[in-house]
Every structure is written in structure tokens, then in C-alpha cells.
Amino acid sequence: MPQLDTSTWFINITSMIITLFIMLQLKISKHLYPYDPKLKTTKVTKYTTPWESKWTKIYSLLSLPQQ
């Protein structure tokens, strides 16, 4: 039974990694980035809810009269 020849694996793997790296760099270099990114101003809208204008009392179980 012949053995698997692994003598060329190193050059194949390294050339594949180098090729992938070069392709990735070329793909990134073609991407156009904005020169001066500006922050978008967001409007904060305050919603009035009915319970904000009323005073509500929160009863704790310990403060209720014992029965």
C-alpha cells in the first residue's frame, strides 16, 4: 500500500494563503470609503403618557395594614 506523498502540501497551503490574502487586499482596496463621515443628528421625541401627569402611589406589602 503506497504512502501519501505530503512533500508538496506545504507549498500548496502557503501559496493558497498568500493568494487569498492578495485577493482580500484587492477587494478591500476597491471599496470606496467616505472621506469625511458626519454624524447624523437624531431627533429625540418625548412621548407624553397619561401616567406621567398623575401621581401614583406604589404600595409595598410591608406598609399595608395587617389583616
N, C-alpha and C positions, 0 to 999 in steps of 0.2 A: 504494500500500500504506500503510494508516494506521499511525501510530506508536503504541506502547504508552504509555498515559497513566499516568505514575508519580507524579502530583501527590498522590494520596491514600495512597500507600504509607506515608509517614512516620507519619501519624496512625493508620493501621491497625496498624502494628507497635508503636508506643508504647502504644496502648490495649490491645493483646494482652498486652504485657509487664506493664503495670500490673494488668490483670485476673488474670494468672497469679500475680503477686506477692501480691495480696489473697487469692486462693483458697488459696495456700500458707500464708499467715499465719493464715487462719481454720482451716485443717486442723490446724496445729500448736497453735493456742490451745485447741482442743478436746481435745487429748491430755492425759491426767492423769498427771502425774509424781509419784513418791513423795516425800513431804515429807522424810523422814529416812532416806536409804538406809543400811543397815547392812551391814557386811562379813560375808560368810559364813565361818564357820570351817571349814577343811578339815582332815580328819584325815590325818596322814601315817602311812602304814603301811609298816613296814620288812619287806621280804621277805628271809628268810634263804635263801641259795643254798648249795649244797654246796661250791662252790669258795671261799667266803669263809672257811670254817673251816680249810681246808687251805692249807699253804704250797706254792706252785708256783714252780718256777724257770723263768725265761724265758731260753732260750739265745740268745745273739747269735751270728751266723755268724762273727764275728771271734774270739770266745772259744773256739770249738770247736777241738780239735786238728786240725792239718793232716794230710791223708792222703797 
